[in-house]
Amino acid sequence: MRKAWLVGGAVGGCGAGFVGLLLVGTYVAASGIAGGAGAAVGLATGAVPAAYKPLVQRFGNTCSAISEPLLAAQLYQESGWNPTAKSPANAFGMAQFLPSTWATHAVDGDGDGDRDIFDPADAIASAAAYDCELAKNVRRVPGDVTANMLAAYNAGTYAVIKNNGVPPYKETQDYVKRITTLAKSFAKPVGRVPPTAQAAGAINFAQGKLGLPYLWGGSGTAAQGGRFDCSGLTQAAYHSVGVELPRVANDQYNAGPHPSRDELLPGDLVFFSTDLTNSRAIHHVGIYVGGGYMIDAPHTGAKIRFDKIDSPDYFGATRVTEAGAASLPKDLPTSV
């Protein structure tokens, strides 16, 4: 839910012409961006909760097969950063270890003399150590060492060795693709981020909802009178162009790479957080239309409208990609 003190308020007299001018101007300025994306190094600002960022940075370089963004993507995929997570398969902790695997592969990440499956320091260190052990086991297998390592994590070392690489199992191939794609969302981009192909269609959908009253929990159903809350609107806008986002704003943040404030393009999702170091504290999202404005469903008592994005709680942005959205976890485990 958006805080009522959001800077900007409604913009009087803004209609299709306002959006059209913003779109044209911003896309002309971005015409050279698509070919300029570079490799990603380090972690995107705020993507990893501040309490765990030093651990990911410390253990994300344990071996050459992993990186800080890759380790972050695994941990998020497994638990959504929940240190007390428990899955239906009886996997536990932030890294979702089975007790039998933990017994043989856990390490003491914080040096306190024990290996606690629910201790983030131990869980993060153990996830990195286990990845690196798997990478060592499949080091002679042809192909990309990181992909083979992830495949071994999912299907077992023998399956990777037997198949001379990622085995032809859909579950395993999907797992490798999800983690490597999701890692891009946790990585700090170097250079420009390519535009989103579906951006114009998503904006067109959101523009068509201007003036509708906000509804907490609204996802636009007929029973709700077609009304939305903030993340319901952005989810529906991208659904209209075939991209399936999660329902919750702080999960939508991981649906693609993160352009800086001065590199925003129409269609980017813009986020606002109560903690500017932690994407899990995001409380509001809108869809950027250019010129420093977004379309958003602000709060109870307001209508879907144009708002300025520059406010004290502005957190960052995501350039949604179809692959990025598809890589997000669907059913995270709950707490013990």
N, C-alpha and C positions, 0 to 999 in steps of 0.2 A: 504494500500500500504506500502511496506517495504521501509525504508529509504536507500538511496544509500550507506551510509557509513557503512552498516552492516559489522561487523567483520567476516572474514572468507573467503569470496570469493568462487570461484569454487575450488573443490578438484580434481586435475588432476589424471587420471588413476583409478578413482573409479567406480566400476561396481558391478555386482551381488555378487562377492566374498567379497567385502568390506561390503555390507549390511549383507550378510550371517554370516560373522564372528562376527559382532556387535550383531546380533540377537541371535546367539547361546550363546555367552558369557553373554549377559544381561539376557536372560531367565533362564540360569542355576543359575545365582546369585539370581534370583527371585523365585526359585522353592518353597520356603517356605512361600511366601507372602499370598497366597490365603486364608489361614485359620487364618490370623493374624489381620484382621480388627477389630477395636474397636469402641466403641460409639463415637459420635462426640460431641464436646463441643465448644461453642463460634463460631465466624465467621471466615471463610477462609480469608486469607490475600488478600486485594484488592477487594473482591467479592462485597462488598457494597461500593458505592462511598464515599470518605472520608467525604464529606459534610453531609452525612446522617448517617454515621456509629455510632456516639455518640447517635443519636436519637433511632436507632434500638437497640443499647445496653441498653439504658435507659428503653425503653418501651417494649422491647422483653421479659422482665421478670415480666410483670405486674401480671400474674397469672401462675399457674403451667401447664395450658393447652397449653400455647404457649412457644416459645423459640426465641432467636435471629435469628437463621437460618429460622425458620418457618415464622416469621414475615417478614423477608427479602424475602423469596420465594413468599409470598402473594403479597407484594408490587411490586416485579419484574413481577409477573404474571399479575397483574392488569394494570401496566403502564410502565414497563421498566424504573422505577425511574424518570418518566417525571412528574414534579409537576403541569404542566398546561395541562395535558391530558384530552381529552373529547372523550367519546365513542359514537357510533351511538345511544346507548340507553340513552343518556344524563346523563351518570355518569361522575363525574368530579374529577380532582385532582389525586395525586399520588396513593391514595387508592381507587379511582373510586367509590365514594359514590353517590347515587342518592340524589337529593336535599331534598326529604322527609325524607330519612334515616338520612342524615346529620343534619337536623333540630332537630331531637329527640335524636341523639346519639353522636353528636360531642362534643369534649372537647377542652379546651384551653391548648394546649401542651406546649407553650412557655411562658404562663402567661402574655401575653401582653394585656389582656382584651377583645380579640375577638376570634372568631372561624372561621378561614378563610379556606375554602375548598381547596384553592390553596397554602396554607402555608404548607411546608413539616412537620414542627414541629406539627402543629395541625392535619394534615392528618395522620401522623404516630402514634401519640398518640391516635387518635380516632380509627384507625384500631385496635390497641391493646386493647383498652377499649371495643370496640364492640365485638371482639373475646371473651374476658373474660366474658362479659355479656351473650353471647350465651352459653359459657361453663357452666356458672352457671345455665342457664335455662334447660340444658340437663344433669345436674350432676347426676340425678337418673336413667338415661337411661343405660341399660347394654352395655358393650363394651368399646372400647378405647375412653377416654374423648376427645382427640384431634381430632380423626376422626369424632366423633359425633358433635363436635363444628364446624368443617369445613363443614360437611353436613348441619348443621343448617344455616351456612352462605350462602350456595348455594340454599338449598331447603326450608328453613324455620324451625323454632323450632318445630312446630306442626308435620311436616312430620317425623322428627326424633323420637319424642315421640310416635307417632302413630305406627311407624314401629319397635319400640324397638331397634333403632340403625340407622345406615346409610341406608336410604331407597333404594329400588331396582330400582332407576332411573339411567340410564346409565350416564346422564350428571353429576349427583351428585357423583356417584361412581368414574367417571373419574376425577372430580375436586379434590376429596379427594386424589386420587392416585397421581395426578400431583403435588399438593402442597407438600405432604409428601415426594415425590421423589425429587422434586426440592430443598427442604430444605437441602438435603444431599450435593448439590452443593455449598450451602452457608455456610456449616458447616466446621469448622476446623477439619480434621481427627485426631483421636487418634490411633496410631498404623499404620500398613501398609495398603495400599489400594489394594484390589484384582486386578489382571491383567484383561485386556479387552480381551474377547474371540475372537473378530474380528480383533485384532490388526495386525496380520500377513497378513491377506488379504488386509487390508487398505494400509499397507506398500508396498505390492506387486503391487498394483495399482499405487501408487505414483512413485515407482521405474520405472514402465513402461513408465512414462511421462518425465523422465530425458532427458534434451536437448531440450525440446520444448520451443519456445520463450514465454515469459510472455505476457499476454494481460490484461490490466485493464478492469475489469468487466467480464473477461472470465470465462465461466462455462463449457467449453469443447464441445460446440455444433459444429455441422458440419459447420454451417455458420461462426463460429469463428476459423475454422481450427483446432478444437480440443484443443485450447489453454485455459490457465487458469490464473487467478490471485491467490493470496495466499489462500483466503478462498474458492474460487471456487475449487481449487485442493483438499483441505482437505474435503470439502463437497462431492465431487465426489468420493474420496477415500473411505469414509465411506458408501456412497450410494452403492458402489460396493459390500459391504458385508451386505447390508440390514439395515443400520443405517442411519436415515434421520436427518442430521444436518441443522440448519438454514444457510442462505446464508452469513450472516455477521459475521466477526471474533469475535467481542465482544459479540455476542449472543452465538457463539459456546463455549465460555469459561464456560458457565453454563450447559454444557451437561454431567456433571459427577463430581465426587469428585476431589480434587486437591492434587496430590502427591507433596512432597517437591523436591527440585532440586536433592538431593542425592538419591531419591527413584524413579527416572524416569525409565520407561520401554519403549521399542519400541512400537510404536503405540500411545503413549501419544501425545496430541496436545500441542505445546509449543507456548506461546504468548508473544508479545512485545508491550509496551505501552508508550505513551508520558507522562503518569502520573502513577507512580509506586504505587499509592494508589487507583487507580480507574480502574476497569475492563471496564468501558464504554469508556475509552480513548485508548483501544487496537487498534493498527493500523496494526498488522501483525500476521500471524500464520503459523506454519509449523508442520510437522509430524515427531516426534522423531524416530530415527533409532538406537540409542545407541552410546556409546563412545563420547558423547558431540556433536553429529551431528544430523541434521534434513534434510529432503528433503523439499524444499520450492520453491515457485515461488516468487522471491525477488522483482523485480521492473521493470518498463519499460526499455527495452534495454538489459535485462538479460534473461537467460534461467533457466528453472527448474533445480535445482542442489542440491548438498550437501552444507550446511553451518554450521558453528559452532553456537551453541545456546548461548554461553556466550558472551553477549554484554551489554553495559550500559542500554539498554532499555528492557532487559529480565524481564518479568513480573511474569510468573508462568506457570503452566501446568494443563491440565485436562485429566483425564483418562476417556475417553468416554464410556458411557454405553448406551445400547439400551433404557432402561427405562428413563435414564437421558435426552437423546435427545428427546424422545417422550413427556417429561413433559414440554418442553419449549413452551412459548406462540407463537402462529402463527401470530396473527394480533393484534399488540399493538395499542392502540388508539393514535391519533395524537394530537398535541397541539391545544388549543383553538385559 
